[in-house]
Amino acid sequence: MRPNSQAIQLGLRANWSQFALLVVLNGFVGSMVGIERAIVPLLAEADFAIVSRVAILSFLVTFGAAKAVSNLAAGVFAERFGRKRLLIAGWLLGLAMPPLVIAAPSWNWVVAANALLGVNQGLCWSMTVTMKIDLAGPVRRGLAMGLNEFAGYLAVGIAAFAAAYLATAGALRPGPFVLAFALALIGLALSIGAVRETKPFVALESGAHAEPERFGRVFALTSWRHRDLFAACQAGLVNNLNDGMAWGLLPLFFSAAGSDVAQIGVLAGTYPLVWGIAQLGTGALSDRIGRKLPIVAGMWLQALAIVSLVLYRGQAPWAIAMVGLGIGTALVYPTLLAAVSDVAKAQWRAAAVGTYRFWRDAGYVVGALLAGILADRIGLDAAIVSVAVLTAVSGVIVQLRMRETLPSARAALDDQQHA
């Protein structure tokens, strides 16, 4: 039975059971990526004898491109077909990834499998984000996004640890990818059997007769015309650019320095684990102090952590750097989503979030190509430092271009300026 405007209410408390289900479900979405983070870069060298960093990072290019385009499509089709249908479609495509990697006779199969994973992540993660925003209403968006990203990236970290353990106990294939298939199957079952459509909540917030904006206008507004949304999009792109470097290059960087698979798994898992846990606090913090300060501070902390990986060698210094990278990313990730949701109107919010996530995940493509080319030409260390510099510059752009988007914090700033 489809809920009507009298039967539903906006807010986390009124929708806690469905919201909690979506938080758990996003953990399954994140776990699919976590298994890849710890294993796939090592798989390229160990099973397929690939030496070129650009060739190794080709899996990340296809993943990022597929996820970015899927985010954009999700923003459009969520209004037309509903959130739940896209969520289910994402899981169906995700089920195909593990068997392809297990059976892969060549690296091209792994690259193709990662394209499917990108679509899975684009559709499933976009829909869990959008559905939580729908349920939460305008008051606690930072907390809602913090909980969403907490679940997703906590699962990324745990899955990376689990994949490294399975690979150490057996081999890089098939164990970690059998786990991925089982997790995708559970995610699909939950999506079909327990998740409810949230489009009626949008109608309640925006008014039943509100006209949706044309997608072309929303894309332009979000991408470059609105200064706050532009600042958010470029920061999201650079954030995932450095995350792509962390995913694709850091396992190779640690391996070249003598770390074994278990040690690499701990380092690869620490960053998203801290990132995930810290978002429990950072999302809610942005509801209190505003969006801009956490974003700027987070970008600069990420840059500092990345540089320290090159400056200080050894498991302990690297672990500290990965903790710093996780905290910096936690300050940025849910806050950018909340900032976009602050600015976008309810009737075009799904399209705006999809556009932002398109640019953010395009960062994987840019990061993989840039990091791979730089690593091949000037070495791993110089490539890592270059990414740190770009991250710091992005923080400067946010500081100069973005205005405060949290309504209560923005009002306080306006009062101070007019006092």
N, C-alpha and C positions, 0 to 999 in steps of 0.2 A: 504494500500500500504506500503510495507516495504521500509524504507529509505535506500539510498545508501551512500557511503562515500563522494560523492560530495554534497549531500543534507543536511548533518548533520555537526555540529561543536561541539567541546568540550567546556565546560565552563558554569558557572552559568548564565551569562548574556544571552548567546545564547539560553539557555534552561530554561529560568526562569519560563515559564508557567507550563511546565511539572514538574519541580523541586518543584514549589509552591504546585502543586496538591499532590505530594508525601509527602510534609511536612504536609499538612492537613490530608492526609490519615493516616500518622503515629500517628496523634492525636487520631484517632479512634482506632488504635491498642493499644495505651497506655491506653485508657479509660477502656478497658476490664480488665486490670490488676488493675487499680485504684479501681474499684468497689470491687474486691476481697480483696484488702489490708485492707480495713476498716471493712469488714463484716465477712469473712470466719473464722478467728480465734475465734471471738465471737460466731459465729454460732455453733461451736463445743461444747462449754460449755452450751450455752443457749438452743439449740434445741436437742442436742444429749447427754448431760450430760457426756461429755468426760473430764476426769481429767488429765490423763497422757499427759505431754508435747510432748513426742515422738509420741503418737497417734495423737495429734492435728496437729503436724507438718508433718504428713504423707501426707497431701494434697500438701504440698510444695515439698516434695521429688518427688512425681509423676509429679508435674508441672515442676520441674527443670530437671528431667531425660528426660521427653518428649521434653522439649524445647531444651535441649542440643543435643539430637540425631537429632531432626528436623533441628537445625542449621547446623549440619554436613551434613545431607542429602541435605539440601538446597544448600550448597556450591557445591556439586557434580552435582545435577540435574539442577541447574540454567544454567549450560553450555549446558546441553543436551536438556532440554525441554523449556528453556527460563524463564525469570523472571516473566512475567505476569501470566503464567499458575500456577506457584507455589503460587503466591499471591492470586489468586482466590481460589485455593484448601485450603489455610489456612483459608480464611474467611468462606468457606463452613463448615469446621470442627468447627470453632469458634461459628457458629450459634447453634450448638447442646449443648453447655455448659450451657447457662441459663436455658433452660427447665429442664435439669437434676437436677440442684441444687434446682429449685423451687419444683420439684416433689419428691425430695430425701426422702425416708422413713428411710434411714440409712446413716451413715457417709461414708460408702464405695461408695455410689453414688456420694457424693461430691468429694471424692478422684478421682473417674473415670472422673468426669466432669473437674477436674483440669488437668488431663492428656490431654484431648482435648484442653483445654486452652493453655497448653504448646506447643502443635503442632501448634495451631493458631499463637502464639507469635513467635515461631521459624521460621515458614515459612513467615509470613507477615512482621515481623520486619526485618528479614534477607533480604528479597527482597527490602523493602524500603531503607535499608542501601546500598545494592549493587547497586540498580538503581541510587541512588544519586551519589555514587562514579563514576559510569559509566558516568553520565552526566557531573559531575564537572571537570573531567580531573585531571591532577597532581598538579595544582597550588594552589587551595583553598580547599583542602580536610578537613582541620581542621574546616573551616567555614561551609562546607557542613555537616560534622558530628555534629557540634554544633547545627545547625538548625534542623537536624533530631532528635537528642536526646532532644532538647528543646521542640519540638512539642510533642514527645512521653511522656515525663515525666511531662510536664505542664498538659497534659491531665490526667496522672495518679493522680496528686494532685487534680485537679478539680473534677474528677470522685469520688475520695475518699470522698471529702467534700459532693458531691451530694448524694452518697450512704449513708453516715452517716445521712444526713438530711432526706432522705426517710425512713431510718430505725427508726429514732427518731419519725417521724410523723406517722408511721404505725407500721411496724415490720421488722425484719431482712429478712424475705421473704414475698411476692415475689417482692416488689417494686424495690429494687436495681437491680434485675436480669431481670426484664422486660425492664429496661433502657439498660442493657447490650445487650439484644437481639435486641433492636431497633438500637443501635450503630453498631452492627455487620452487620445488614441488610444494613445500609447506606454504610459501608465500602465495602461490597460486590458489591453493585450497582456502586460505584465509580470505583472500580477495573475493573469491566467488561466493563463499558461504557466510561471511560475517560483515563485510564492509557495506555501508549504505551510501547511496548517492547524496551529495551535498549541494547540488545546484539550487535547491529551494532556499537554502540559507542566504545565497547571493541575492535572490529576489527579495527576501525579507530585509536585507541591509540596504539595498539600493532603491527599493520601490518596485512593485510588480511591473510597472509600465516604463521603466527606464530603458532608453534605447542604447544598445551596445555601440561602441565606437568602431569605425572601420579599422581593420588590422593594419593597413599601410600607415595610417596616421599614428596609431599606437606604437608601431615599430620605430618610426622616425622620432616621435616624442621621447620614447624611452632611450633610444640609441644616442641621439645627439642634440635634439632641440631643447629639452629641459635640462638645465644645468645640474640639478641634483641627481637626476636619473643618469645623465652622462657620466658624472663622477662615480656613481655606483657601478655602472657597467664596466668602465675602464679598470676600476679597482678589482672587480670580480674576475675580469680577464687576467690581470697580472697575478692575482692570488692563485688561480688555477694554473697559470704559467709556472709559478714556482712549485706548485704541488705536482705538476707533471715532471719537473726536474727531480723532485724528491722521489717520485714513483719510478721513473725510468733510469735516472743516473745514479742515485745514491746507493742502491744495491751493488752496482758495478764499482762505484767509488770505494765502498767498504770492502768489497771482495778484493779489489786491487791492492788494498792496504793489508790484506792477510786475514780478514774476518771470515769465519766459516758460515755455513747456511744457518745454523742456530743463532749465532750472534747477529747476523744480518736480519733474521726474523724478529729478534728482540728490538733492534733499532727501527726497523720498518714498522713494527707494530706500536712502538712507544708514541710516535708522533700522532697518528690518528686516535690512539687511545686517550692521550691527554687532550687532544682537540675535542673529542667527543664528550668527555667528562666535564671539561671546563665550560662547555656551552650551557650546561645547566645553570651556571651563574651569569655568564656573559650576556645571554639573551635577556634575562630578567633585569640585569644591570642597565642595559640600554633603554628599558622602559622607564628607568628612574633618572638617569643622568643625560639621556639623549643618545643619538646614533653617531654623530660625527667624531667625538673624542675616541670612543672605542675603535672605530675604523682606522683613524690615523695612527693611533698608538699601536694597533695590531699590525699594520703594514710595516711600521718601523721596527717592531720587535721581530717580525719574520726576517727582515733584512739582516738584522744583527745576528740572529741565530744561524742563518745560512752562511754568513761570512765566518763565523766561529768554527764551522765544520772544517774549513780549510786551515784556519790559524792554529787550531789545537787538535792533536792527534791522540787516538786511543779510545777504548770503549766508553770509559767514564765521561770524558769531555764531549764525545759524540752524543751520549745519552742525554746529557744536560742540554746540548744544543737542540736535540729533537724535542725535549720537553718545552724549551723556549719557542720552537717553531709551532708546536701544538697550541700553546697558550696564545701566541700571536694570531694564529688562524682562527681560534675560537672567538677572539674579540671581533674578528672581521666577518666571519661567515654568516651567522644568524642575523647580525646587525644589518648587513647589506640587504638581505631579504626583507627585513622589517622596514628598512628605509624605503625600498621600492613600494612596499605595501602601504606605507604612510602616504606617499604621493599619489599613487594610482587610485582612481575611483573604482568602486566595487564592480560596476558593469564592464570595466575593461582591465580589471586587476589580473585576471588569469593570463591575458595576452601580454601585459606588461611584465609579469613574473616570468613568463615563457621567453620573452625577448631578453630580459636581463640574464636568464640562465643560458640562453643561446650564446651571448657574448662571454659570459663567465666560462662556459665549457669550451668555447673556441680557444681559450687559454691553453687547454691541453694540446691542441694542434700546434699553436704558435710555440709553446714551451718545448714540445717534443722536437720540432724541427730546429728551433734555435739552439737548444741544449745539445742536440745530436751533432749539428754542424760545428758548433764551437768546440765540443769535446774532441771531435775528429781533427780539427785544425789547430787548436791552441791548448788542448789538454783538459782533463776533467776539472782540475782545480780552477783554472781560469773561467771555464764555463759556469761553474757554480758561483764564483764571485760576480760574474756578469749578471746572473739572475738576481743576486742580492741587490745590486745597484738599481736594476729596473724596479724592484719591489719598493725600495726607498723612494724613488722618484714618483711612483704611483701614490704613495702616501702624501707627498707634497701636493700633487694635483688635487687630492681630496681636500686637503687643508685650504687650498686656494679657491676651489670651485664649489664645493658642496656647502649648502646652508643646512642648518639643523632642520631635520624633517619630523622629529617627534613633536606632535602638536603642543603639548604642555611645555616642553623645553624651548620650543620656538617662541611661544608666547612670552615666556620669561625673558628671553633675549631681546625681544621687541620692546618689552616694558623697560628694560635697562637702557636701551638705545634712545628711548624717548623720554627718559627721566630727566 
